[in-house]
Amino acid sequence: MTGFAIALAALNEMKAAGALRDYAVSGAMALVFWTEPVATYDLDVLVWLPASEGPIVSLRDVYGWLAARGWNAHAEHVLVAGVPVQFLPAYDALADEALTTAATLDYSGVPVRVVRPEYLVALYLEPQARTAKRRERAAALCEDPGFDHQLLQDIMMRFHLTW
Amino acid sequence: MLSLPEKVRAVIELQRACLPLLALQRPPRPWERVWDTDT
């Protein structure tokens, strides 16, 4: 198995082991699943963590599971089989919905959950996420023949997003 | 249409091409480097 596939398989193993409740590849690498390759240096992964007793969200169990396999955290990334992975606990209702509706795709025999393009665009349009580069990437996603413009309109209306 | 592994290989080629340009603008962050993986 190649390094990128190992990193994706690790996500499934973490879910099976209960280190995380669910995940979906997001950000620029999710875009690569749906459209053309772009320059990016990390693999963003939206996650739901197991229920905790306190109000503080902690990636401790995730980092612990990875460290037991020799993949250690450096600041906000973990180098998994040569791929810097950033785990992003779902931070709002839109991220929750993006995770719920993620598609299960196949990468060299490894099933991988990936945020759908309409939700990637919506996440890029959130006020805290808006950058010129992301707007450009959002526009590229919208040009894909399979893109569901009606679904994006629905999401944008419900979450009060604008171009 | 490229396969997914071909696309990931293309991402790594883009990393190789873009990193020197990025380094001209600002110091790359620790995780901004070419993936050491065979895709």
N, CA and C atoms of all chains as a GROMACS GRO file, in nm:
protein
  606
    1MET      N    1   0.085  -0.120   0.000
    1MET     CA    2   0.000   0.000   0.000
    1MET      C    3   0.088   0.125   0.000
    2THR      N    4   0.052   0.225  -0.078
    2THR     CA    5   0.133   0.347  -0.088
    2THR      C    6   0.108   0.439   0.032
    3GLY      N    7   0.197   0.539   0.047
    3GLY     CA    8   0.190   0.626   0.164
    3GLY      C    9   0.058   0.699   0.179
    4PHE      N   10   0.005   0.755   0.070
    4PHE     CA   11  -0.120   0.829   0.081
    4PHE      C   12  -0.234   0.733   0.117
    5ALA      N   13  -0.234   0.614   0.058
    5ALA     CA   14  -0.337   0.515   0.091
    5ALA      C   15  -0.325   0.471   0.237
    6ILE      N   16  -0.202   0.461   0.288
    6ILE     CA   17  -0.182   0.424   0.429
    6ILE      C   18  -0.244   0.532   0.519
    7ALA      N   19  -0.223   0.659   0.482
    7ALA     CA   20  -0.279   0.768   0.562
    7ALA      C   21  -0.432   0.761   0.562
    8LEU      N   22  -0.491   0.730   0.446
    8LEU     CA   23  -0.638   0.718   0.439
    8LEU      C   24  -0.687   0.596   0.517
    9ALA      N   25  -0.615   0.486   0.505
    9ALA     CA   26  -0.654   0.365   0.578
    9ALA      C   27  -0.648   0.388   0.728
   10ALA      N   28  -0.550   0.468   0.772
   10ALA     CA   29  -0.538   0.498   0.915
   10ALA      C   30  -0.664   0.567   0.967
   11LEU      N   31  -0.726   0.651   0.883
   11LEU     CA   32  -0.850   0.718   0.925
   11LEU      C   33  -0.960   0.616   0.952
   12ASN      N   34  -0.971   0.518   0.862
   12ASN     CA   35  -1.073   0.413   0.881
   12ASN      C   36  -1.044   0.330   1.005
   13GLU      N   37  -0.916   0.301   1.027
   13GLU     CA   38  -0.878   0.221   1.146
   13GLU      C   39  -0.908   0.298   1.274
   14MET      N   40  -0.883   0.429   1.271
   14MET     CA   41  -0.912   0.510   1.390
   14MET      C   42  -1.061   0.511   1.420
   15LYS      N   43  -1.142   0.515   1.314
   15LYS     CA   44  -1.288   0.512   1.333
   15LYS      C   45  -1.330   0.377   1.390
   16ALA      N   46  -1.275   0.270   1.333
   16ALA     CA   47  -1.309   0.135   1.381
   16ALA      C   48  -1.266   0.115   1.526
   17ALA      N   49  -1.154   0.179   1.564
   17ALA     CA   50  -1.102   0.164   1.699
   17ALA      C   51  -1.171   0.257   1.798
   18GLY      N   52  -1.252   0.350   1.748
   18GLY     CA   53  -1.323   0.442   1.837
   18GLY      C   54  -1.243   0.565   1.875
   19ALA      N   55  -1.126   0.585   1.812
   19ALA     CA   56  -1.047   0.705   1.842
   19ALA      C   57  -1.117   0.830   1.787
   20LEU      N   58  -1.198   0.809   1.682
   20LEU     CA   59  -1.286   0.916   1.636
   20LEU      C   60  -1.418   0.854   1.593
   21ARG      N   61  -1.525   0.935   1.600
   21ARG     CA   62  -1.658   0.883   1.567
   21ARG      C   63  -1.679   0.877   1.417
   22ASP      N   64  -1.633   0.978   1.347
   22ASP     CA   65  -1.642   0.977   1.202
   22ASP      C   66  -1.547   1.083   1.149
   23TYR      N   67  -1.522   1.076   1.019
   23TYR     CA   68  -1.429   1.170   0.957
   23TYR      C   69  -1.472   1.194   0.812
   24ALA      N   70  -1.421   1.300   0.754
   24ALA     CA   71  -1.433   1.322   0.609
   24ALA      C   72  -1.317   1.409   0.565
   25VAL      N   73  -1.251   1.368   0.459
   25VAL     CA   74  -1.145   1.450   0.401
   25VAL      C   75  -1.207   1.580   0.353
   26SER      N   76  -1.143   1.691   0.386
   26SER     CA   77  -1.194   1.823   0.348
   26SER      C   78  -1.080   1.904   0.285
   27GLY      N   79  -1.103   2.031   0.263
   27GLY     CA   80  -0.998   2.118   0.212
   27GLY      C   81  -0.951   2.082   0.072
   28ALA      N   82  -0.829   2.122   0.043
   28ALA     CA   83  -0.778   2.110  -0.094
   28ALA      C   84  -0.767   1.965  -0.140
   29MET      N   85  -0.735   1.872  -0.050
   29MET     CA   86  -0.725   1.733  -0.095
   29MET      C   87  -0.862   1.674  -0.127
   30ALA      N   88  -0.966   1.723  -0.061
   30ALA     CA   89  -1.101   1.680  -0.099
   30ALA      C   90  -1.132   1.729  -0.240
   31LEU      N   91  -1.090   1.850  -0.266
   31LEU     CA   92  -1.110   1.907  -0.400
   31LEU      C   93  -1.045   1.819  -0.506
   32VAL      N   94  -0.927   1.764  -0.474
   32VAL     CA   95  -0.856   1.678  -0.570
   32VAL      C   96  -0.940   1.554  -0.605
   33PHE      N   97  -1.019   1.506  -0.508
   33PHE     CA   98  -1.105   1.390  -0.536
   33PHE      C   99  -1.213   1.424  -0.639
   34TRP      N  100  -1.254   1.551  -0.643
   34TRP     CA  101  -1.368   1.588  -0.728
   34TRP      C  102  -1.328   1.655  -0.858
   35THR      N  103  -1.213   1.723  -0.857
   35THR     CA  104  -1.177   1.799  -0.977
   35THR      C  105  -1.027   1.790  -1.000
   36GLU      N  106  -0.964   1.897  -1.048
   36GLU     CA  107  -0.823   1.889  -1.087
   36GLU      C  108  -0.730   1.903  -0.968
   37PRO      N  109  -0.608   1.848  -0.979
   37PRO     CA  110  -0.511   1.862  -0.869
   37PRO      C  111  -0.474   2.008  -0.844
   38VAL      N  112  -0.451   2.043  -0.719
   38VAL     CA  113  -0.405   2.177  -0.681
   38VAL      C  114  -0.286   2.162  -0.588
   39ALA      N  115  -0.209   2.270  -0.577
   39ALA     CA  116  -0.093   2.266  -0.486
   39ALA      C  117  -0.142   2.277  -0.342
   40THR      N  118  -0.112   2.177  -0.264
   40THR     CA  119  -0.145   2.180  -0.122
   40THR      C  120  -0.042   2.097  -0.050
   41TYR      N  121  -0.026   2.121   0.078
   41TYR     CA  122   0.081   2.053   0.151
   41TYR      C  123   0.031   1.968   0.266
   42ASP      N  124  -0.100   1.970   0.289
   42ASP     CA  125  -0.149   1.886   0.399
   42ASP      C  126  -0.285   1.826   0.366
   43LEU      N  127  -0.322   1.730   0.446
   43LEU     CA  128  -0.450   1.660   0.431
   43LEU      C  129  -0.539   1.704   0.547
   44ASP      N  130  -0.641   1.786   0.516
   44ASP     CA  131  -0.734   1.831   0.620
   44ASP      C  132  -0.842   1.726   0.639
   45VAL      N  133  -0.871   1.693   0.764
   45VAL     CA  134  -0.972   1.592   0.792
   45VAL      C  135  -1.068   1.646   0.897
   46LEU      N  136  -1.195   1.662   0.855
   46LEU     CA  137  -1.300   1.701   0.950
   46LEU      C  138  -1.333   1.579   1.035
   47VAL      N  139  -1.343   1.596   1.165
   47VAL     CA  140  -1.371   1.480   1.250
   47VAL      C  141  -1.479   1.511   1.354
   48TRP      N  142  -1.548   1.405   1.390
   48TRP     CA  143  -1.628   1.406   1.512
   48TRP      C  144  -1.553   1.319   1.611
   49LEU      N  145  -1.530   1.373   1.727
   49LEU     CA  146  -1.456   1.300   1.830
   49LEU      C  147  -1.554   1.224   1.918
   50PRO      N  148  -1.507   1.120   1.986
   50PRO     CA  149  -1.594   1.049   2.081
   50PRO      C  150  -1.644   1.146   2.188
   51ALA      N  151  -1.761   1.119   2.241
   51ALA     CA  152  -1.817   1.207   2.344
   51ALA      C  153  -1.722   1.215   2.462
   52SER      N  154  -1.703   1.337   2.513
   52SER     CA  155  -1.617   1.354   2.630
   52SER      C  156  -1.700   1.410   2.744
   53GLU      N  157  -1.645   1.401   2.862
   53GLU     CA  158  -1.721   1.445   2.980
   53GLU      C  159  -1.722   1.597   2.994
   54GLY      N  160  -1.613   1.659   2.960
   54GLY     CA  161  -1.603   1.804   2.979
   54GLY      C  162  -1.637   1.880   2.853
   55PRO      N  163  -1.640   2.011   2.862
   55PRO     CA  164  -1.674   2.094   2.746
   55PRO      C  165  -1.556   2.114   2.650
   56ILE      N  166  -1.437   2.078   2.690
   56ILE     CA  167  -1.318   2.105   2.608
   56ILE      C  168  -1.298   1.993   2.505
   57VAL      N  169  -1.287   2.033   2.378
   57VAL     CA  170  -1.262   1.937   2.271
   57VAL      C  171  -1.113   1.903   2.272
   58SER      N  172  -1.082   1.775   2.278
   58SER     CA  173  -0.942   1.734   2.283
   58SER      C  174  -0.913   1.628   2.178
   59LEU      N  175  -0.801   1.645   2.111
   59LEU     CA  176  -0.756   1.548   2.011
   59LEU      C  177  -0.661   1.445   2.075
   60ARG      N  178  -0.661   1.440   2.206
   60ARG     CA  179  -0.565   1.353   2.277
   60ARG      C  180  -0.574   1.208   2.231
   61ASP      N  181  -0.696   1.154   2.221
   61ASP     CA  182  -0.711   1.013   2.183
   61ASP      C  183  -0.664   0.989   2.039
   62VAL      N  184  -0.692   1.086   1.954
   62VAL     CA  185  -0.649   1.075   1.814
   62VAL      C  186  -0.497   1.074   1.807
   63TYR      N  187  -0.435   1.171   1.874
   63TYR     CA  188  -0.289   1.179   1.872
   63TYR      C  189  -0.227   1.055   1.940
   64GLY      N  190  -0.292   1.007   2.046
   64GLY     CA  191  -0.241   0.889   2.116
   64GLY      C  192  -0.243   0.766   2.026
   65TRP      N  193  -0.354   0.748   1.953
   65TRP     CA  194  -0.366   0.633   1.863
   65TRP      C  195  -0.256   0.639   1.757
   66LEU      N  196  -0.233   0.756   1.704
   66LEU     CA  197  -0.132   0.772   1.598
   66LEU      C  198   0.010   0.756   1.654
   67ALA      N  199   0.033   0.813   1.773
   67ALA     CA  200   0.168   0.804   1.832
   67ALA      C  201   0.205   0.659   1.862
   68ALA      N  202   0.105   0.578   1.897
   68ALA     CA  203   0.132   0.435   1.924
   68ALA      C  204   0.182   0.364   1.799
   69ARG      N  205   0.158   0.423   1.684
   69ARG     CA  206   0.205   0.365   1.558
   69ARG      C  207   0.326   0.441   1.502
   70GLY      N  208   0.382   0.529   1.584
   70GLY     CA  209   0.503   0.600   1.543
   70GLY      C  210   0.476   0.727   1.464
   71TRP      N  211   0.350   0.771   1.460
   71TRP     CA  212   0.315   0.894   1.388
   71TRP      C  213   0.287   1.003   1.490
   72ASN      N  214   0.379   1.093   1.504
   72ASN     CA  215   0.370   1.191   1.612
   72ASN      C  216   0.323   1.327   1.564
   73ALA      N  217   0.261   1.399   1.656
   73ALA     CA  218   0.210   1.533   1.625
   73ALA      C  219   0.323   1.634   1.632
   74HIS      N  220   0.322   1.727   1.536
   74HIS     CA  221   0.413   1.842   1.538
   74HIS      C  222   0.323   1.964   1.520
   75ALA      N  223   0.309   2.041   1.626
   75ALA     CA  224   0.213   2.151   1.627
   75ALA      C  225   0.075   2.096   1.588
   76GLU      N  226   0.013   2.150   1.482
   76GLU     CA  227  -0.124   2.106   1.453
   76GLU      C  228  -0.131   1.993   1.350
   77HIS      N  229  -0.020   1.936   1.312
   77HIS     CA  230  -0.018   1.829   1.213
   77HIS      C  231   0.042   1.701   1.270
   78VAL      N  232   0.000   1.589   1.211
   78VAL     CA  233   0.062   1.460   1.240
   78VAL      C  234   0.114   1.405   1.108
   79LEU      N  235   0.240   1.367   1.105
   79LEU     CA  236   0.297   1.312   0.982
   79LEU      C  237   0.263   1.164   0.975
   80VAL      N  238   0.164   1.128   0.891
   80VAL     CA  239   0.118   0.991   0.878
   80VAL      C  240   0.168   0.935   0.744
   81ALA      N  241   0.260   0.841   0.751
   81ALA     CA  242   0.316   0.779   0.630
   81ALA      C  243   0.365   0.885   0.530
   82GLY      N  244   0.425   0.990   0.582
   82GLY     CA  245   0.481   1.095   0.496
   82GLY      C  246   0.385   1.205   0.458
   83VAL      N  247   0.260   1.196   0.505
   83VAL     CA  248   0.158   1.297   0.471
   83VAL      C  249   0.122   1.377   0.596
   84PRO      N  250   0.142   1.510   0.596
   84PRO     CA  251   0.099   1.590   0.712
   84PRO      C  252  -0.054   1.596   0.718
   85VAL      N  253  -0.110   1.546   0.826
   85VAL     CA  254  -0.256   1.540   0.840
   85VAL      C  255  -0.298   1.636   0.952
   86GLN      N  256  -0.398   1.719   0.922
   86GLN     CA  257  -0.453   1.807   1.025
   86GLN      C  258  -0.595   1.764   1.056
   87PHE      N  259  -0.621   1.735   1.181
   87PHE     CA  260  -0.754   1.693   1.226
   87PHE      C  261  -0.830   1.815   1.275
   88LEU      N  262  -0.947   1.838   1.216
   88LEU     CA  263  -1.027   1.956   1.249
   88LEU      C  264  -1.161   1.912   1.306
   89PRO      N  265  -1.177   1.919   1.439
   89PRO     CA  266  -1.309   1.885   1.495
   89PRO      C  267  -1.416   1.973   1.432
   90ALA      N  268  -1.528   1.910   1.391
   90ALA     CA  269  -1.636   1.986   1.325
   90ALA      C  270  -1.675   2.102   1.415
   91TYR      N  271  -1.672   2.224   1.359
   91TYR     CA  272  -1.676   2.345   1.440
   91TYR      C  273  -1.809   2.419   1.433
   92ASP      N  274  -1.898   2.378   1.343
   92ASP     CA  275  -2.028   2.444   1.337
   92ASP      C  276  -2.128   2.352   1.266
   93ALA      N  277  -2.252   2.401   1.252
   93ALA     CA  278  -2.359   2.317   1.195
   93ALA      C  279  -2.330   2.281   1.050
   94LEU      N  280  -2.269   2.372   0.977
   94LEU     CA  281  -2.236   2.343   0.837
   94LEU      C  282  -2.131   2.232   0.828
   95ALA      N  283  -2.030   2.239   0.912
   95ALA     CA  284  -1.927   2.134   0.914
   95ALA      C  285  -1.989   2.000   0.954
   96ASP      N  286  -2.083   2.004   1.049
   96ASP     CA  287  -2.153   1.880   1.088
   96ASP      C  288  -2.226   1.820   0.967
   97GLU      N  289  -2.296   1.906   0.894
   97GLU     CA  290  -2.373   1.858   0.780
   97GLU      C  291  -2.280   1.808   0.668
   98ALA      N  292  -2.167   1.877   0.651
   98ALA     CA  293  -2.069   1.833   0.551
   98ALA      C  294  -2.017   1.693   0.585
   99LEU      N  295  -2.000   1.669   0.713
   99LEU     CA  296  -1.952   1.537   0.758
   99LEU      C  297  -2.061   1.431   0.739
  100THR      N  298  -2.184   1.467   0.777
  100THR     CA  299  -2.296   1.372   0.766
  100THR      C  300  -2.318   1.327   0.623
  101THR      N  301  -2.304   1.421   0.530
  101THR     CA  302  -2.339   1.394   0.390
  101THR      C  303  -2.218   1.353   0.306
  102ALA      N  304  -2.102   1.334   0.367
  102ALA     CA  305  -1.980   1.301   0.292
  102ALA      C  306  -2.001   1.174   0.209
  103ALA      N  307  -1.933   1.172   0.094
  103ALA     CA  308  -1.942   1.055   0.005
  103ALA      C  309  -1.832   0.956   0.040
  104THR      N  310  -1.862   0.828   0.023
  104THR     CA  311  -1.758   0.727   0.040
  104THR      C  312  -1.703   0.693  -0.098
  105LEU      N  313  -1.577   0.726  -0.120
  105LEU     CA  314  -1.510   0.702  -0.247
  105LEU      C  315  -1.404   0.595  -0.228
  106ASP      N  316  -1.336   0.562  -0.336
  106ASP     CA  317  -1.235   0.456  -0.330
  106ASP      C  318  -1.101   0.513  -0.376
  107TYR      N  319  -0.998   0.491  -0.294
  107TYR     CA  320  -0.863   0.528  -0.335
  107TYR      C  321  -0.777   0.403  -0.333
  108SER      N  322  -0.750   0.347  -0.447
  108SER     CA  323  -0.665   0.228  -0.458
  108SER      C  324  -0.710   0.117  -0.363
  109GLY      N  325  -0.841   0.096  -0.357
  109GLY     CA  326  -0.894  -0.011  -0.273
  109GLY      C  327  -0.924   0.029  -0.130
  110VAL      N  328  -0.893   0.154  -0.094
  110VAL     CA  329  -0.921   0.202   0.042
  110VAL      C  330  -1.046   0.290   0.038
  111PRO      N  331  -1.152   0.254   0.111
  111PRO     CA  332  -1.268   0.343   0.115
  111PRO      C  333  -1.233   0.470   0.192
  112VAL      N  334  -1.278   0.582   0.141
  112VAL     CA  335  -1.244   0.709   0.208
  112VAL      C  336  -1.364   0.802   0.201
  113ARG      N  337  -1.397   0.861   0.314
  113ARG     CA  338  -1.507   0.957   0.318
  113ARG      C  339  -1.456   1.096   0.282
  114VAL      N  340  -1.527   1.159   0.189
  114VAL     CA  341  -1.482   1.288   0.133
  114VAL      C  342  -1.599   1.385   0.133
  115VAL      N  343  -1.576   1.506   0.180
  115VAL     CA  344  -1.679   1.610   0.178
  115VAL      C  345  -1.722   1.635   0.033
  116ARG      N  346  -1.853   1.639   0.010
  116ARG     CA  347  -1.905   1.660  -0.125
  116ARG      C  348  -1.872   1.803  -0.174
  117PRO      N  349  -1.859   1.820  -0.307
  117PRO     CA  350  -1.814   1.949  -0.360
  117PRO      C  351  -1.903   2.067  -0.321
  118GLU      N  352  -2.035   2.045  -0.314
  118GLU     CA  353  -2.125   2.156  -0.281
  118GLU      C  354  -2.096   2.206  -0.138
  119TYR      N  355  -2.063   2.112  -0.049
  119TYR     CA  356  -2.030   2.150   0.089
  119TYR      C  357  -1.890   2.210   0.099
  120LEU      N  358  -1.797   2.164   0.014
  120LEU     CA  359  -1.664   2.226   0.011
  120LEU      C  360  -1.677   2.373  -0.025
  121VAL      N  361  -1.758   2.401  -0.127
  121VAL     CA  362  -1.779   2.541  -0.167
  121VAL      C  363  -1.840   2.619  -0.051
  122ALA      N  364  -1.942   2.563   0.011
  122ALA     CA  365  -2.008   2.633   0.122
  122ALA      C  366  -1.910   2.659   0.237
  123LEU      N  367  -1.826   2.562   0.269
  123LEU     CA  368  -1.727   2.582   0.376
  123LEU      C  369  -1.629   2.692   0.339
  124TYR      N  370  -1.594   2.699   0.209
  124TYR     CA  371  -1.503   2.804   0.164
  124TYR      C  372  -1.568   2.942   0.174
  125LEU      N  373  -1.702   2.946   0.167
  125LEU     CA  374  -1.773   3.074   0.168
  125LEU      C  375  -1.806   3.123   0.309
  126GLU      N  376  -1.777   3.041   0.409
  126GLU     CA  377  -1.800   3.087   0.546
  126GLU      C  378  -1.710   3.208   0.573
  127PRO      N  379  -1.761   3.306   0.647
  127PRO     CA  380  -1.684   3.430   0.667
  127PRO      C  381  -1.542   3.406   0.719
  128GLN      N  382  -1.526   3.312   0.811
  128GLN     CA  383  -1.394   3.291   0.871
  128GLN      C  384  -1.298   3.217   0.778
  129ALA      N  385  -1.352   3.161   0.666
  129ALA     CA  386  -1.270   3.080   0.577
  129ALA      C  387  -1.238   3.149   0.446
  130ARG      N  388  -1.301   3.262   0.421
  130ARG     CA  389  -1.293   3.324   0.288
  130ARG      C  390  -1.153   3.379   0.261
  131THR      N  391  -1.092   3.332   0.154
  131THR     CA  392  -0.968   3.391   0.102
  131THR      C  393  -0.982   3.393  -0.049
  132ALA      N  394  -0.898   3.472  -0.114
  132ALA     CA  395  -0.904   3.480  -0.261
  132ALA      C  396  -0.878   3.343  -0.322
  133LYS      N  397  -0.782   3.270  -0.266
  133LYS     CA  398  -0.748   3.139  -0.322
  133LYS      C  399  -0.865   3.041  -0.308
  134ARG      N  400  -0.932   3.046  -0.194
  134ARG     CA  401  -1.045   2.954  -0.173
  134ARG      C  402  -1.163   2.990  -0.263
  135ARG      N  403  -1.186   3.119  -0.284
  135ARG     CA  404  -1.294   3.159  -0.376
  135ARG      C  405  -1.265   3.108  -0.516
  136GLU      N  406  -1.138   3.113  -0.552
  136GLU     CA  407  -1.096   3.063  -0.684
  136GLU      C  408  -1.122   2.912  -0.692
  137ARG      N  409  -1.089   2.842  -0.586
  137ARG     CA  410  -1.110   2.698  -0.584
  137ARG      C  411  -1.259   2.665  -0.583
  138ALA      N  412  -1.337   2.745  -0.512
  138ALA     CA  413  -1.481   2.724  -0.509
  138ALA      C  414  -1.539   2.741  -0.649
  139ALA      N  415  -1.492   2.842  -0.719
  139ALA     CA  416  -1.542   2.867  -0.855
  139ALA      C  417  -1.507   2.749  -0.946
  140ALA      N  418  -1.386   2.693  -0.929
  140ALA     CA  419  -1.346   2.578  -1.011
  140ALA      C  420  -1.436   2.458  -0.984
  141LEU      N  421  -1.471   2.437  -0.858
  141LEU     CA  422  -1.561   2.325  -0.824
  141LEU      C  423  -1.696   2.342  -0.891
  142CYS      N  424  -1.746   2.465  -0.893
  142CYS     CA  425  -1.878   2.492  -0.950
  142CYS      C  426  -1.884   2.463  -1.100
  143GLU      N  427  -1.769   2.464  -1.165
  143GLU     CA  428  -1.766   2.441  -1.310
  143GLU      C  429  -1.770   2.294  -1.346
  144ASP      N  430  -1.756   2.206  -1.245
  144ASP     CA  431  -1.759   2.063  -1.273
  144ASP      C  432  -1.898   2.023  -1.322
  145PRO      N  433  -1.906   1.942  -1.429
  145PRO     CA  434  -2.038   1.907  -1.486
  145PRO      C  435  -2.131   1.838  -1.385
  146GLY      N  436  -2.076   1.769  -1.289
  146GLY     CA  437  -2.161   1.698  -1.194
  146GLY      C  438  -2.202   1.780  -1.073
  147PHE      N  439  -2.160   1.907  -1.071
  147PHE     CA  440  -2.188   1.991  -0.954
  147PHE      C  441  -2.337   2.021  -0.942
  148ASP      N  442  -2.392   2.009  -0.822
  148ASP     CA  443  -2.535   2.030  -0.798
  148ASP      C  444  -2.557   2.174  -0.751
  149HIS      N  445  -2.586   2.262  -0.846
  149HIS     CA  446  -2.601   2.405  -0.815
  149HIS      C  447  -2.723   2.431  -0.725
  150GLN      N  448  -2.828   2.350  -0.745
  150GLN     CA  449  -2.948   2.367  -0.662
  150GLN      C  450  -2.917   2.334  -0.516
  151LEU      N  451  -2.838   2.230  -0.496
  151LEU     CA  452  -2.799   2.193  -0.358
  151LEU      C  453  -2.717   2.305  -0.296
  152LEU      N  454  -2.624   2.362  -0.372
  152LEU     CA  455  -2.543   2.472  -0.317
  152LEU      C  456  -2.633   2.591  -0.280
  153GLN      N  457  -2.729   2.624  -0.367
  153GLN     CA  458  -2.820   2.734  -0.336
  153GLN      C  459  -2.894   2.709  -0.206
  154ASP      N  460  -2.938   2.586  -0.189
  154ASP     CA  461  -3.011   2.547  -0.067
  154ASP      C  462  -2.921   2.564   0.056
  155ILE      N  463  -2.798   2.515   0.046
  155ILE     CA  464  -2.704   2.525   0.159
  155ILE      C  465  -2.675   2.672   0.190
  156MET      N  466  -2.649   2.750   0.083
  156MET     CA  467  -2.615   2.891   0.104
  156MET      C  468  -2.730   2.966   0.170
  157MET      N  469  -2.854   2.933   0.130
  157MET     CA  470  -2.970   3.000   0.190
  157MET      C  471  -2.984   2.963   0.337
  158ARG      N  472  -2.972   2.834   0.364
  158ARG     CA  473  -2.992   2.790   0.503
  158ARG      C  474  -2.884   2.840   0.597
  159PHE      N  475  -2.760   2.856   0.545
  159PHE     CA  476  -2.650   2.898   0.631
  159PHE      C  477  -2.611   3.045   0.609
  160HIS      N  478  -2.697   3.118   0.534
  160HIS     CA  479  -2.678   3.263   0.516
  160HIS      C  480  -2.540   3.295   0.458
  161LEU      N  481  -2.505   3.224   0.351
  161LEU     CA  482  -2.376   3.246   0.286
  161LEU      C  483  -2.395   3.324   0.158
  162THR      N  484  -2.296   3.402   0.122
  162THR     CA  485  -2.300   3.477  -0.004
  162THR      C  486  -2.166   3.464  -0.075
  163TRP      N  487  -2.167   3.491  -0.206
  163TRP     CA  488  -2.041   3.498  -0.281
  163TRP      C  489  -1.975   3.630  -0.248
  164MET      N  490  -0.914   1.205  -1.829
  164MET     CA  491  -0.934   1.224  -1.684
  164MET      C  492  -0.831   1.142  -1.608
  165LEU      N  493  -0.760   1.206  -1.517
  165LEU     CA  494  -0.658   1.136  -1.438
  165LEU      C  495  -0.724   1.048  -1.332
  166SER      N  496  -0.660   0.936  -1.302
  166SER     CA  497  -0.707   0.854  -1.189
  166SER      C  498  -0.669   0.925  -1.059
  167LEU      N  499  -0.728   0.882  -0.948
  167LEU     CA  500  -0.695   0.947  -0.820
  167LEU      C  501  -0.547   0.935  -0.786
  168PRO      N  502  -0.484   0.815  -0.799
  168PRO     CA  503  -0.339   0.810  -0.770
  168PRO      C  504  -0.258   0.902  -0.862
  169GLU      N  505  -0.300   0.915  -0.987
  169GLU     CA  506  -0.230   1.008  -1.078
  169GLU      C  507  -0.248   1.152  -1.030
  170LYS      N  508  -0.368   1.184  -0.982
  170LYS     CA  509  -0.390   1.319  -0.931
  170LYS      C  510  -0.302   1.348  -0.809
  171VAL      N  511  -0.290   1.249  -0.720
  171VAL     CA  512  -0.206   1.269  -0.601
  171VAL      C  513  -0.060   1.285  -0.642
  172ARG      N  514  -0.017   1.208  -0.741
  172ARG     CA  515   0.119   1.226  -0.792
  172ARG      C  516   0.135   1.368  -0.849
  173ALA      N  517   0.030   1.418  -0.914
  173ALA     CA  518   0.034   1.555  -0.968
  173ALA      C  519   0.043   1.658  -0.855
  174VAL      N  520  -0.029   1.633  -0.746
  174VAL     CA  521  -0.021   1.724  -0.629
  174VAL      C  522   0.123   1.731  -0.580
  175ILE      N  523   0.190   1.617  -0.575
  175ILE     CA  524   0.329   1.615  -0.526
  175ILE      C  525   0.421   1.688  -0.624
  176GLU      N  526   0.394   1.673  -0.752
  176GLU     CA  527   0.473   1.749  -0.851
  176GLU      C  528   0.449   1.898  -0.834
  177LEU      N  529   0.323   1.937  -0.807
  177LEU     CA  530   0.293   2.079  -0.782
  177LEU      C  531   0.365   2.128  -0.655
  178GLN      N  532   0.371   2.043  -0.552
  178GLN     CA  533   0.444   2.080  -0.431
  178GLN      C  534   0.590   2.111  -0.466
  179ARG      N  535   0.652   2.021  -0.546
  179ARG     CA  536   0.792   2.041  -0.587
  179ARG      C  537   0.810   2.172  -0.662
  180ALA      N  538   0.713   2.201  -0.749
  180ALA     CA  539   0.724   2.321  -0.832
  180ALA      C  540   0.698   2.448  -0.752
  181CYS      N  541   0.602   2.442  -0.660
  181CYS     CA  542   0.556   2.564  -0.592
  181CYS      C  543   0.637   2.599  -0.467
  182LEU      N  544   0.698   2.500  -0.406
  182LEU     CA  545   0.766   2.527  -0.279
  182LEU      C  546   0.877   2.632  -0.293
  183PRO      N  547   0.961   2.625  -0.398
  183PRO     CA  548   1.065   2.730  -0.413
  183PRO      C  549   1.004   2.869  -0.430
  184LEU      N  550   0.889   2.876  -0.499
  184LEU     CA  551   0.823   3.006  -0.518
  184LEU      C  552   0.766   3.057  -0.386
  185LEU      N  553   0.709   2.965  -0.309
  185LEU     CA  554   0.656   3.001  -0.178
  185LEU      C  555   0.769   3.053  -0.089
  186ALA      N  556   0.884   2.984  -0.096
  186ALA     CA  557   0.998   3.021  -0.012
  186ALA      C  558   1.052   3.160  -0.046
  187LEU      N  559   1.026   3.205  -0.168
  187LEU     CA  560   1.067   3.340  -0.205
  187LEU      C  561   0.979   3.445  -0.138
  188GLN      N  562   0.854   3.405  -0.108
  188GLN     CA  563   0.758   3.500  -0.048
  188GLN      C  564   0.768   3.506   0.104
  189ARG      N  565   0.787   3.388   0.164
  189ARG     CA  566   0.794   3.379   0.311
  189ARG      C  567   0.856   3.246   0.348
  190PRO      N  568   0.907   3.232   0.469
  190PRO     CA  569   0.961   3.102   0.510
  190PRO      C  570   0.849   2.998   0.512
  191PRO      N  571   0.866   2.884   0.447
  191PRO     CA  572   0.762   2.780   0.454
  191PRO      C  573   0.741   2.734   0.597
  192ARG      N  574   0.617   2.704   0.630
  192ARG     CA  575   0.587   2.648   0.762
  192ARG      C  576   0.640   2.505   0.768
  193PRO      N  577   0.658   2.451   0.890
  193PRO     CA  578   0.722   2.320   0.901
  193PRO      C  579   0.655   2.211   0.817
  194TRP      N  580   0.523   2.218   0.803
  194TRP     CA  581   0.451   2.113   0.730
  194TRP      C  582   0.443   2.141   0.580
  195GLU      N  583   0.490   2.255   0.539
  195GLU     CA  584   0.489   2.289   0.396
  195GLU      C  585   0.615   2.234   0.331
  196ARG      N  586   0.610   2.109   0.293
  196ARG     CA  587   0.723   2.045   0.227
  196ARG      C  588   0.668   1.936   0.135
  197VAL      N  589   0.754   1.891   0.046
  197VAL     CA  590   0.712   1.788  -0.049
  197VAL      C  591   0.689   1.658   0.027
  198TRP      N  592   0.573   1.595   0.003
  198TRP     CA  593   0.541   1.473   0.076
  198TRP      C  594   0.645   1.364   0.048
  199ASP      N  595   0.690   1.305   0.156
  199ASP     CA  596   0.784   1.194   0.146
  199ASP      C  597   0.704   1.064   0.142
  200THR      N  598   0.636   1.044   0.030
  200THR     CA  599   0.551   0.927   0.016
  200THR      C  600   0.550   0.884  -0.130
  201ASP      N  601   0.529   0.758  -0.153
  201ASP     CA  602   0.525   0.709  -0.292
  201ASP      C  603   0.384   0.711  -0.348
  202THR      N  604   0.299   0.794  -0.287
  202THR     CA  605   0.158   0.813  -0.326
  202THR      C  606   0.082   0.683  -0.328
   0.00000   0.00000   0.00000
